[in-house]
Amino acid sequence: MNNVMVQVDDDLFARALQIAEARQTTVSAMVEHLLRVVAAPPLRHSDLPPLTRQALGMLPSMSDEQVKQVLDEERVRKYVSI
């Protein structure tokens, strides 16, 4: 396993420690999880279950910017809120 050194400001690290403690994990484990998510291959339409593929056809298309905004909002809701 490799080690990586990351520099973050004191306030961000303090917040990361709080979140890690609340989730009963470590900051290192959270960073590793984040890297696994970012490095995962993109999900293909054919990888989805049939019902999900069918449901996707019912939703209006979103622009890349709209998708980014929704994902950012959900990440903040999931990972920043305790």
DARA-V218641 format. One record per residue. N is the residue number from 0. RES is the residue in one letter. PHI is phi in degrees with one decimal (none if undefined). BURIAL is I if it has 9 or more other C-alpha atoms within 8 Angstrom, else O. D_FIRST is the distance of its C-alpha to the first C-alpha in whole Angstrom. Layout:
n=<N,N>
res=<RES,RES>
phi=<PHI,PHI>
burial=<BURIAL,BURIAL>
d_first=<D_FIRST,D_FIRST>
This chain:
n=<0,1,2,3,4,5,6,7,8,9,10,11,12,13,14,15,16,17,18,19,20,21,22,23,24,25,26,27,28,29,30,31,32,33,34,35,36,37,38,39,40,41,42,43,44,45,46,47,48,49,50,51,52,53,54,55,56,57,58,59,60,61,62,63,64,65,66,67,68,69,70,71,72,73,74,75,76,77,78,79,80,81>
res=<M,N,N,V,M,V,Q,V,D,D,D,L,F,A,R,A,L,Q,I,A,E,A,R,Q,T,T,V,S,A,M,V,E,H,L,L,R,V,V,A,A,P,P,L,R,H,S,D,L,P,P,L,T,R,Q,A,L,G,M,L,P,S,M,S,D,E,Q,V,K,Q,V,L,D,E,E,R,V,R,K,Y,V,S,I>
phi=<none,-94.9,-105.1,-129.6,-101.6,-124.9,-102.3,-134.8,-71.2,-59.8,-64.3,-63.9,-65.3,-60.9,-65.7,-61.8,-62.7,-61.5,-64.7,-60.2,-62.4,-63.2,-95.7,53.5,-142.7,-119.2,-62.7,-59.0,-65.1,-66.0,-64.4,-61.1,-61.3,-58.9,-64.4,-63.6,-65.2,-66.0,-85.0,-64.8,-64.9,-63.2,-74.1,-92.4,-54.2,-70.3,-78.4,-80.9,-63.2,-53.8,-64.5,-65.8,-59.9,-66.1,-64.3,-60.7,-68.2,-88.9,-96.2,-68.1,-66.4,-116.5,-72.9,-58.1,-66.8,-66.1,-61.7,-58.9,-63.9,-63.1,-63.0,-60.7,-63.1,-69.4,-63.8,-62.6,-61.9,-78.3,-101.0,-102.6,-75.9,-106.4>
burial=<O,O,O,O,O,O,O,O,O,O,O,O,I,O,O,I,I,O,I,I,I,O,O,O,I,I,I,O,O,I,O,O,O,O,O,O,O,O,O,O,O,O,O,O,O,O,O,I,O,O,O,O,I,O,O,O,O,O,O,O,O,O,O,O,O,O,I,O,O,O,O,O,O,O,I,I,O,O,O,O,O,O>
d_first=<0,4,7,10,13,16,20,22,25,26,28,25,23,25,26,22,22,26,24,21,24,26,23,22,19,17,16,13,13,16,14,11,14,16,14,14,18,18,16,18,21,24,26,29,33,33,30,32,34,38,39,36,37,41,41,39,42,44,42,43,41,39,38,35,36,37,34,32,34,34,30,30,32,30,27,29,31,28,25,27,30,30>
